[in-house]
C-alpha cells in the first residue's frame, strides 16, 4: 500500500468526521432536549444501565461469524 493511498484514506476519514459533526450537532442537541423533557434523570440513568448490560451480553463479532459459517454437520 502506497503512502499516498494511506494519506487519501485518512484525509477522507477526517473530512467525513468533520462533516458528520457539523451536520448532527444540532440534531443531537434536539434529541437530548426531547429525552430530557420526557424522562427524569433517574429514568435516564436506569435506561443507560440497561443498555450497558445489554451491550455486555451482546454476541461478539466472532460469535456472529461462527454462527454464519456453521456447517450443517456442526448443527447436529
C-alpha positions in Angstrom: 0.0 0.0 0.0 1.4 3.4 -1.0 1.8 6.3 1.4 -0.5 8.4 -0.9 -3.3 5.8 -0.5 -3.0 5.9 3.2 -3.0 9.7 3.2 -6.1 9.8 1.0 -7.9 7.4 3.3 -7.0 9.4 6.4 -8.0 12.7 4.7 -11.3 11.2 3.7 -12.0 9.9 7.2 -11.2 13.3 8.7 -13.4 15.0 6.2 -16.3 12.6 6.9 -15.9 13.1 10.6 -15.9 16.8 10.3 -19.0 16.9 8.1 -20.8 14.5 10.4 -20.1 16.7 13.4 -21.3 19.8 11.6 -24.5 18.2 10.4 -25.5 16.2 13.5 -24.6 18.6 16.3 -27.9 20.4 16.2 -29.9 17.2 15.8 -28.1 15.6 18.7 -28.9 18.7 20.9 -32.6 18.5 19.9 -32.7 14.8 20.7 -31.1 15.3 24.1 -33.7 18.1 24.9 -36.6 15.9 23.9 -35.3 13.0 26.0 -34.8 15.4 29.0 -38.4 16.6 28.6 -39.9 13.1 28.7 -37.6 11.3 31.2 -36.3 12.2 34.7 -32.6 12.0 35.5 -33.2 8.7 37.3 -35.1 7.2 34.4 -32.3 8.2 32.0 -29.7 6.6 34.4 -31.7 3.4 34.5 -32.0 3.3 30.7 -28.3 3.8 30.4 -27.5 1.0 32.8 -29.9 -1.3 31.0 -28.2 -0.5 27.6 -24.8 -1.2 29.2 -26.0 -4.6 30.5 -27.4 -5.5 27.0 -24.1 -4.5 25.5 -22.1 -6.7 27.8 -24.4 -9.7 26.9 -24.3 -9.0 23.2 -22.6 -11.5 21.0 -19.1 -10.6 19.7 -18.3 -10.3 16.1 -16.5 -13.6 16.2 -19.6 -15.3 17.7 -21.7 -14.0 14.8 -19.2 -15.1 12.2 -19.1 -18.6 13.8 -22.9 -18.8 13.6 -22.9 -17.6 9.9 -20.3 -20.1 8.8 -21.5 -23.1 10.9 -21.9 -26.1 8.7 -24.9 -28.5 8.7 -22.7 -31.1 10.4 -21.9 -28.7 13.2 -25.6 -28.2 13.9 -26.3 -31.9 14.5 
